[in-house]
Amino acid sequence: MNTQTEAFGSAPGAALIKNDAHQHGLKALDRGKDKLLLDLKAVVEDAQALMKEAVDSSAQGMSSVPAYLEDRLSTVKDHLQQAKSAVEAKAKHAAAATDQYVRDNPWKSVGFATAATICLSVLVVSASLASLWRTFGDKK
């Protein structure tokens, strides 16, 4: 029995459960990305406001700025770490799914790799020939 079947069971709804888990992971990743972007935007806006205030205020008012910036940057670092963890988990899941597919379908995988290599080779050769044609083709 393969690991996907063990993880999700062999019931008819196993594929649906696996797809729901995949969709949930994508939604969580998007939410984390959106939250991180909002936090970064807030930090930039706060820095701009602080620079404007620094011009207008005294040195005494600026004493609280380092602590405030440190707090904001700490929040952004935490959200960045959460986003990094989500991306790592998604990459590990994709690698495990790919590995399992290759183990379950070795000949399909070899065929796909061969087809991709042939397509890439044709593109490289045609680009090289086109370049040679442009270089030497129009000279008389």
For each residue, the residues with C-beta under 8 A, 3 or more apart:
1: 5 6 10
2: 5 6 100 103 104
3: 6 7 96 100
4: 7 8 18 97 100
5: 1 2 8 9 10 14
6: 1 2 3 9
7: 3 4
8: 4 5 14 15 17 18
9: 5 6 14 17
10: 1 5 14
11: 14
12:
13: 16 17
14: 5 8 9 10 11 17 18
15: 8 18 19
16: 13 19 20
17: 8 9 13 14 20 21
18: 4 8 14 15 21 22
19: 15 16 22 23
20: 16 17 23 24
21: 17 18 24 25
22: 18 19 25 26
23: 19 20 26 27
24: 20 21 27 28
25: 21 22 28 29 86 89 90 93
26: 22 23 29 30 90
27: 23 24 30 31
28: 24 25 31 32 86
29: 25 26 32 33 83 86 87 90
30: 26 27 33 34
31: 27 28 34 35
32: 28 29 35 36 79 82 83 86
33: 29 30 36 37 83
34: 30 31 37 38
35: 31 32 38 39 79
36: 32 33 39 40 76 79 80 82 83
37: 33 34 40 41
38: 34 35 41 42
39: 35 36 42 43 75 76 79
40: 36 37 43 44 76
41: 37 38 44 45
42: 38 39 45 46 72
43: 39 40 46 47 72 73 76
44: 40 41 47 48
45: 41 42 48 49
46: 42 43 49 50 68 69 72
47: 43 44 50 51 69
48: 44 45 51 52
49: 45 46 52 53
50: 46 47 53 54 65 68 69
51: 47 48 54 55
52: 48 49 55 56
53: 49 50 56 57 61
54: 50 51 57 62 65
55: 51 52
56: 52 53
57: 53 54 61 62
58: 61 62
59: 62 63
60: 63
61: 53 57 58 64
62: 54 57 58 59 65
63: 59 60 66
64: 61 67 68
65: 50 54 62 68 69
66: 63 69 70
67: 64 70 71
68: 46 50 64 65 71 72
69: 46 47 50 65 66 72 73
70: 66 67 73 74
71: 67 68 74 75
72: 42 43 46 68 69 75 76
73: 43 69 70 76 77
74: 70 71 77 78
75: 39 71 72 78 79
76: 36 39 40 43 72 73 79 80
77: 73 74 80 81
78: 74 75 81 82
79: 32 35 36 39 75 76 82 83
80: 36 76 77 83 84
81: 77 78 84 85
82: 32 36 78 79 85 86
83: 29 32 33 36 79 80 86 87
84: 80 81 87 88
85: 81 82 88 89
86: 25 28 29 32 82 83 89 90
87: 29 83 84 90 91
88: 84 85 91 92
89: 25 85 86 92 93
90: 25 26 29 86 87 93 94
91: 87 88 94 95
92: 88 89 95 96
93: 25 89 90 96 97
94: 90 91 97 98
95: 91 92 98 99
96: 3 92 93 99 100
97: 4 93 94 100 101
98: 94 95 101 102
99: 95 96 102 103
100: 2 3 4 96 97 103 104
101: 97 98 104 105 109
102: 98 99 105 106 109
103: 2 99 100 106
104: 2 100 101
105: 101 102 108 109
106: 102 103 109 110
107: 110 111
108: 105 111 112
109: 101 102 105 106 112 113
110: 106 107 113 114
111: 107 108 114 115
112: 108 109 115 116
113: 109 110 116 117
114: 110 111 117 118
115: 111 112 118 119
116: 112 113 119 120
117: 113 114 120 121
118: 114 115 121 122
119: 115 116 122 123
120: 116 117 123 124
121: 117 118 124 125
122: 118 119 125 126
123: 119 120 126 127
124: 120 121 127 128
125: 121 122 128 129
126: 122 123 129 130
127: 123 124 130 131
128: 124 125 131 132
129: 125 126 132 133
130: 126 127 133 134
131: 127 128 134 135
132: 128 129 135 136 137
133: 129 130 136 137
134: 130 131 137 138
135: 131 132
136: 132 133 139
137: 132 133 134
138: 134
139: 136
140:
